[in-house]
Amino acid sequence: MNKVTMKDIAEAAQVSLATVSYVLNNNTKQKISEETRQRILAIAQQLQYVPNMAARSLVGNTSSKLVAIVTLKDNDDQPWRKSRYHDLTMRLQELLNERGYDVIVAGTDSSQVELDIILKRTLDALFLIDVPEERFFNISRKFTVPIIVIDSYIEDTMFRKVVPDYRSSIRLAREMLGKSLEPFLVTGKFNNAGMEQALTETFRPDHVYQMDTREGLEQYVLARPGLPGIFANELLAVMAAPYMRAEDMIVLANAGAEYLLPSGVRRIVFDNGVKAQMSIAVMEKLLRKEYDEIEDYSYIPPE
């Protein structure tokens, strides 16, 4: 079978070869209708077009069309922590692929960051998810490409951040509960201390349970009968649901798995599709050297 070329795509789409090149190389300076762009991408996918990276470099295009998504993990991560960013990572990868990017998805040990494989590649951009501030600067010094920081409070205006507004969501959750009883909070561990602070700063220490084991969660909830609870993850809420009334639960649904929640459990949904779109918009602005201030990502309020 002969290798599919841009000329084949142009003929199938009934457009010029230049138009196909602009779309497949993500040239944003050319005005091409969204309908035409989507048609070309669909035909390229149907014909199983594979870009010639060597040829691309020969024509002087410095873009590698390769980005990396890196999350930090521990070897003993529990399922509720591993699942937190799975949906977001998949959404990011899908949207980047639609824009013609190849994607490296990597998880690296939070105690000893190993990025050798990624450093050997020529990237256009790097997405870092839930990274400790002190380790972020060690990582950032290794790269010269735009870095987009997701779910991490980093006190440096040089780097653009996309973070959920957990402070506002906690205030909203308290309003939704509408009770005089002080709610407790169940949360998983974050690598980024700023994320934990944003969630926990308005709670008394004994009203915060950081998820350790399922048995520990059960004991914590049963020791607080009748108290309302706020859960910072769908899986944490699902595990606690057998021991609480649905009306006493509010869930900050951040894992893209709100469909798992029992009927009657209220939720504040952080749309990972929106977060992924905003993160890519930040990347595209940085690649175009449009260094505008990017606002923090905010939750999507329930209807």
Residue pairs with C-beta under 8 A, 6 or more apart in sequence:
3 50
4 47
4 48
4 49
4 50
5 49
6 17
6 20
6 21
6 24
6 49
7 17
8 47
8 49
9 20
9 24
9 40
9 43
9 44
9 47
9 49
10 16
10 17
10 19
10 20
12 43
12 47
13 19
13 20
13 36
13 39
13 40
13 43
15 36
15 40
19 30
19 32
19 36
19 40
20 40
20 44
21 27
22 30
22 32
23 32
23 36
23 37
23 40
23 41
23 100
24 40
24 41
24 44
24 49
24 51
24 100
25 56
25 61
25 63
25 65
25 100
26 63
26 65
26 99
26 100
26 101
28 284
28 288
41 98
41 100
51 65
51 100
53 64
53 65
56 63
56 65
63 124
64 121
64 122
64 123
64 124
65 100
65 101
65 102
65 124
66 101
66 102
66 103
66 104
66 121
66 122
66 123
66 124
67 96
67 101
67 102
67 103
67 104
67 123
67 124
67 125
67 126
67 127
67 283
68 103
68 104
68 105
68 106
68 118
68 121
68 123
68 125
68 126
68 127
69 89
69 92
69 93
69 103
69 104
69 105
69 106
69 127
69 129
70 106
70 107
70 108
70 115
70 118
70 126
70 127
70 128
70 129
70 131
70 139
71 85
71 89
71 106
71 107
71 108
71 129
71 130
72 107
72 108
72 109
72 110
72 113
72 129
72 130
72 131
72 132
72 135
72 191
73 82
73 107
73 108
73 109
73 110
74 109
74 110
74 111
75 109
78 188
78 211
79 235
80 188
80 211
80 233
80 235
80 236
80 239
81 188
81 189
81 211
83 235
83 255
83 257
84 130
84 188
84 233
84 254
84 255
85 129
85 130
85 151
85 255
86 255
86 256
87 255
87 256
87 257
87 272
88 129
88 150
88 256
88 272
88 275
88 276
89 105
89 129
91 256
91 272
91 273
91 275
91 276
92 103
92 127
92 276
92 279
92 280
93 103
93 105
94 276
95 276
95 277
95 280
96 103
96 280
97 103
99 280
101 124
104 117
104 118
104 121
106 115
106 117
106 118
108 114
108 115
110 132
110 135
110 191
113 135
113 138
113 139
115 139
115 142
118 126
119 142
119 143
123 143
123 145
124 145
124 146
124 287
125 145
125 146
125 147
125 148
125 283
125 286
125 287
126 143
126 145
126 146
126 147
126 148
127 147
127 148
127 150
127 279
127 283
128 136
128 139
128 147
128 148
128 149
128 150
128 152
129 150
129 151
129 152
130 150
130 151
130 152
130 190
130 191
130 192
130 195
131 139
131 149
131 152
131 154
131 191
131 192
132 152
132 191
132 192
132 193
133 152
133 153
133 154
133 155
133 192
133 193
133 194
135 191
136 149
136 152
136 154
136 159
137 156
140 147
140 159
146 160
146 283
146 286
146 287
147 159
148 159
148 160
148 161
148 162
148 279
148 282
148 283
148 286
149 159
149 160
149 161
149 162
150 161
150 162
150 163
150 275
150 279
151 162
151 163
151 164
151 190
151 192
151 195
152 161
152 163
152 191
152 192
152 194
152 195
153 161
153 163
153 192
153 193
153 194
153 195
153 197
153 198
154 161
154 194
160 282
160 286
160 294
161 294
161 296
162 275
162 278
162 279
162 282
162 294
162 296
162 297
163 195
163 296
163 297
164 254
164 270
164 275
164 296
164 297
164 298
164 299
165 296
165 297
165 298
165 299
166 195
166 198
166 199
166 232
166 252
167 198
167 201
168 298
168 299
169 252
169 268
169 270
169 299
170 185
170 199
170 202
170 230
172 268
172 299
172 301
173 183
173 230
173 250
173 252
173 268
174 183
174 230
176 250
176 266
176 268
177 183
177 228
177 230
177 248
177 250
179 228
181 226
181 227
181 228
182 204
182 207
182 227
183 207
183 227
183 228
183 229
183 230
183 250
184 203
184 207
184 208
184 209
184 220
184 224
184 227
184 228
184 229
184 230
185 199
185 200
185 203
185 207
185 208
185 209
185 229
185 230
185 231
185 232
186 209
186 211
186 217
186 220
186 221
186 229
186 230
186 231
186 232
186 236
186 237
186 240
187 196
187 199
187 200
187 208
187 209
187 210
187 211
187 231
187 232
187 233
187 236
188 210
188 211
188 232
188 233
188 236
189 196
189 210
189 211
190 196
199 232
200 208
209 216
209 217
209 220
211 217
211 233
211 236
214 239
217 236
217 239
217 240
218 239
218 240
218 243
221 229
221 240
221 243
221 244
222 243
226 248
227 248
228 248
228 249
228 250
229 240
229 244
229 248
229 249
229 250
230 249
230 250
230 251
230 252
231 237
231 240
231 249
231 250
231 251
231 252
232 252
232 254
233 251
233 252
233 254
233 255
234 251
234 253
234 254
234 255
234 257
234 258
234 260
234 261
234 267
235 255
235 257
235 260
237 249
237 251
237 261
237 265
238 260
238 261
238 262
240 249
241 249
241 261
241 262
241 265
246 262
246 263
246 264
246 265
247 264
247 266
249 265
249 266
250 266
250 267
250 268
251 258
251 261
251 265
251 266
251 267
251 268
252 267
252 268
252 270
252 299
253 261
253 267
253 268
253 269
253 270
254 270
254 272
256 272
258 267
258 269
261 267
266 302
267 302
268 299
268 300
268 301
268 302
269 299
269 300
269 302
270 299
270 300
271 300
274 297
274 300
275 297
278 297
282 294
285 291
285 292
285 294
